[in-house]
Amino acid sequence: MPLGLIQGIGRAMRRKRASTLNILSSKRAPRDYYKGKNCKPTGFHTRKGGYVVVEEKLPNYVVPDLTDFKLKPYVSQCPREMKTTTAPEGAT
């Protein structure tokens, strides 16, 4: 086999550098590229520039009844110090 053929196969098998696989942003893409924030659309655009919201595409959150729940929904950033008691010896 000629030496040029072997070198050509070696170049074809070589991987590209990882630095060439940059994150695609709107600055590196075509003019009309819009990346978005990974959100699902809740409707569609009309021909005249409006937007129609589809009820089936809206998120539906199921929340349990919390009427007699002991915990509060707020957690303080600055918790108060609480006195803790140690367990008596021999107890596990």
JOTAPE-V218977 format. One record per residue. N is the residue number from 1. SS is DSSP state (H for helix, E for strand, C for the rest). BURIAL is 1 if it has 16 or more other C-alpha atoms within 10 Angstrom, else 0. Layout:
n & ss & burial
N & SS & BURIAL
N & SS & BURIAL
//
This chain:
n & ss & burial
1 & C & 0
2 & C & 0
3 & H & 0
4 & H & 0
5 & H & 0
6 & H & 0
7 & H & 0
8 & H & 0
9 & H & 0
10 & H & 0
11 & H & 0
12 & H & 0
13 & H & 0
14 & C & 0
15 & C & 0
16 & C & 0
17 & C & 0
18 & H & 0
19 & H & 0
20 & H & 0
21 & C & 0
22 & C & 0
23 & C & 0
24 & C & 0
25 & C & 0
26 & C & 0
27 & C & 0
28 & C & 0
29 & C & 0
30 & C & 0
31 & C & 0
32 & C & 0
33 & C & 0
34 & C & 0
35 & C & 0
36 & C & 0
37 & C & 0
38 & C & 0
39 & C & 0
40 & C & 0
41 & C & 0
42 & C & 0
43 & E & 0
44 & E & 0
45 & E & 0
46 & C & 0
47 & C & 0
48 & C & 0
49 & C & 0
50 & C & 0
51 & E & 0
52 & E & 0
53 & E & 0
54 & C & 0
55 & H & 0
56 & H & 0
57 & H & 0
58 & C & 0
59 & C & 0
60 & C & 0
61 & C & 0
62 & C & 0
63 & C & 0
64 & C & 0
65 & C & 0
66 & C & 0
67 & C & 0
68 & C & 0
69 & C & 0
70 & C & 0
71 & C & 0
72 & C & 0
73 & C & 0
74 & C & 0
75 & C & 0
76 & C & 0
77 & C & 0
78 & C & 0
79 & C & 0
80 & C & 0
81 & C & 0
82 & C & 0
83 & C & 0
84 & C & 0
85 & C & 0
86 & C & 0
87 & C & 0
88 & C & 0
89 & C & 0
90 & C & 0
91 & C & 0
92 & C & 0
//
